[in-house]
Amino acid sequence: MNDTESIWTLTVIGGPIILGAIIAYALIKQRRLRQPEKARQNQAVKNLYDDPDGGTSPAGDARSVEAEVRAPQK
């Protein structure tokens, strides 16, 4: 076996092992939000959608333009 074959063998065998170890480490370190953290996150999202910077809605001005373009219903 020459040097090129040994490098490829190491790559083919070692690559998936290293990738699996990295994925396993990430899954182990991932944690769920605690209840107070989740409540703060939900409140921050609500605040963002209720009062975004610039005074526009997350959908932009599309809602107000659509309301102006629609004909009144009888």
Rosetta silent file (secondary structure, phi, psi, omega in degrees, C-alpha in Angstrom):
SEQUENCE: MNDTESIWTLTVIGGPIILGAIIAYALIKQRRLRQPEKARQNQAVKNLYDDPDGGTSPAGDARSVEAEVRAPQK
SCORE:     score description
SCORE:     0.000 S_00000001
   1 L     0.000  127.689 -179.338    0.000    0.000    0.000 S_00000001
   2 L   -92.455 -179.400 -175.573    1.490    3.342   -0.998 S_00000001
   3 H   -63.545  -38.118 -178.284    1.067    6.728    0.644 S_00000001
   4 H   -64.405  -42.246  179.316   -1.827    7.821   -1.581 S_00000001
   5 H   -65.891  -38.078 -179.336   -3.886    4.748   -0.740 S_00000001
   6 H   -69.568  -34.524  176.927   -3.282    5.164    2.985 S_00000001
   7 H   -66.596  -43.865  178.906   -4.376    8.818    2.877 S_00000001
   8 H   -65.823  -39.058  177.901   -7.571    7.886    1.019 S_00000001
   9 H   -62.485  -44.597  177.580   -8.236    5.027    3.429 S_00000001
  10 H   -61.775  -41.652 -179.907   -7.809    7.380    6.374 S_00000001
  11 H   -65.284  -46.428 -176.941  -10.107    9.929    4.704 S_00000001
  12 H   -67.828  -37.795 -179.510  -12.842    7.420    3.856 S_00000001
  13 H   -85.876  -44.124 -175.273  -12.823    5.814    7.307 S_00000001
  14 H   -74.999  -33.104 -177.895  -11.898    8.792    9.463 S_00000001
  15 H   -58.490  -54.699  178.630  -14.117   11.395    7.809 S_00000001
  16 H   -62.433  -33.285  178.107  -17.461    9.838    8.728 S_00000001
  17 H   -65.718  -45.014  178.849  -16.202    9.050   12.238 S_00000001
  18 H   -64.923  -44.128  178.598  -15.173   12.671   12.803 S_00000001
  19 H   -61.262  -43.748  177.793  -18.423   13.963   11.293 S_00000001
  20 H   -61.957  -39.652  178.713  -20.461   11.609   13.489 S_00000001
  21 H   -64.815  -39.832  179.309  -18.539   12.735   16.570 S_00000001
  22 H   -66.466  -43.454  178.894  -19.211   16.396   15.763 S_00000001
  23 H   -64.805  -43.103  178.268  -22.934   15.768   15.234 S_00000001
  24 H   -61.587  -42.643  178.143  -23.146   13.729   18.457 S_00000001
  25 H   -61.195  -43.394  179.981  -21.373   16.505   20.385 S_00000001
  26 H   -64.675  -40.295  179.380  -23.771   19.125   19.010 S_00000001
  27 H   -67.480  -36.061  178.760  -26.806   17.022   19.940 S_00000001
  28 H   -69.077  -40.197 -176.870  -25.482   16.455   23.459 S_00000001
  29 H   -78.854  -18.058 -179.842  -24.736   20.160   24.008 S_00000001
  30 L   -69.132  136.715  179.289  -28.078   21.359   22.620 S_00000001
  31 L  -132.547  156.275  177.289  -30.520   22.213   25.379 S_00000001
  32 L   -83.382  153.092  176.932  -34.129   23.231   25.540 S_00000001
  33 L   -70.888  140.714  173.780  -35.102   26.671   26.736 S_00000001
  34 L   -75.157  165.461 -174.997  -36.278   26.881   30.323 S_00000001
  35 H   -57.198  -46.330  178.504  -39.737   28.283   30.967 S_00000001
  36 H   -63.331  -37.641  178.947  -38.574   31.859   31.862 S_00000001
  37 H   -66.632  -40.907  179.316  -36.304   31.955   28.795 S_00000001
  38 H   -65.214  -39.880  178.669  -39.103   30.699   26.569 S_00000001
  39 H   -64.385  -42.508  177.586  -41.489   33.316   27.975 S_00000001
  40 H   -63.069  -40.991  179.574  -38.940   36.096   27.321 S_00000001
  41 H   -64.105  -46.047  179.148  -38.410   34.837   23.784 S_00000001
  42 H   -62.303  -39.629  178.746  -42.143   34.707   23.077 S_00000001
  43 H   -66.767  -39.255  178.975  -42.594   38.215   24.494 S_00000001
  44 H   -65.077  -40.516  177.556  -39.742   39.553   22.371 S_00000001
  45 H   -65.138  -42.971  178.667  -41.266   38.040   19.225 S_00000001
  46 H   -60.993  -43.687  178.588  -44.669   39.484   20.142 S_00000001
  47 H   -63.175  -38.589  179.733  -43.123   42.910   20.701 S_00000001
  48 H   -62.665  -43.350 -178.178  -41.332   42.711   17.364 S_00000001
  49 H   -76.889  -29.435  179.330  -44.551   41.946   15.501 S_00000001
  50 H   -76.942  -39.346 -174.886  -46.634   44.471   17.462 S_00000001
  51 L  -141.766   70.837 -179.377  -44.236   47.401   17.197 S_00000001
  52 L   -72.004  159.455  177.846  -41.416   46.820   14.705 S_00000001
  53 H   -60.181  140.171  177.639  -38.786   49.464   14.055 S_00000001
  54 H    89.911   -7.642  175.488  -39.851   52.039   11.510 S_00000001
  55 H    76.507   15.088  177.582  -43.542   51.697   12.293 S_00000001
  56 L  -109.128  158.528  178.292  -44.325   49.153    9.571 S_00000001
  57 E   -78.581  163.637  177.823  -45.772   45.707    9.955 S_00000001
  58 L   -59.519  -24.751  178.473  -43.655   42.606    9.214 S_00000001
  59 L   -83.259    1.662 -178.344  -45.627   42.270    5.966 S_00000001
  60 E    79.367 -155.277  179.815  -44.502   45.755    4.995 S_00000001
  61 L   -90.284   11.504 -176.549  -47.015   48.227    3.636 S_00000001
  62 H   -61.183  -36.979 -178.543  -48.737   45.538    1.568 S_00000001
  63 H   -66.975  -43.725 -178.514  -51.729   45.391    3.900 S_00000001
  64 H   -69.702  -37.119  178.092  -52.415   49.109    3.783 S_00000001
  65 H   -65.905  -42.162  179.646  -51.948   49.233   -0.010 S_00000001
  66 H   -63.658  -38.349  179.756  -54.260   46.249   -0.423 S_00000001
  67 H   -66.459  -35.766  179.807  -56.877   47.922    1.746 S_00000001
  68 H   -73.129  -33.159 -175.130  -56.746   51.085   -0.383 S_00000001
  69 H   -78.233  -33.473 -177.594  -56.965   49.197   -3.690 S_00000001
  70 L   -63.355  139.489  175.020  -59.947   47.007   -2.792 S_00000001
  71 L   -77.865  146.314  178.307  -63.329   48.237   -3.808 S_00000001
  72 L   -62.929  141.202  178.959  -65.837   48.587   -0.997 S_00000001
  73 L   -86.159  141.878 -179.419  -68.093   45.576   -0.644 S_00000001
  74 L   -99.146    0.000    0.000  -71.834   46.089   -0.884 S_00000001
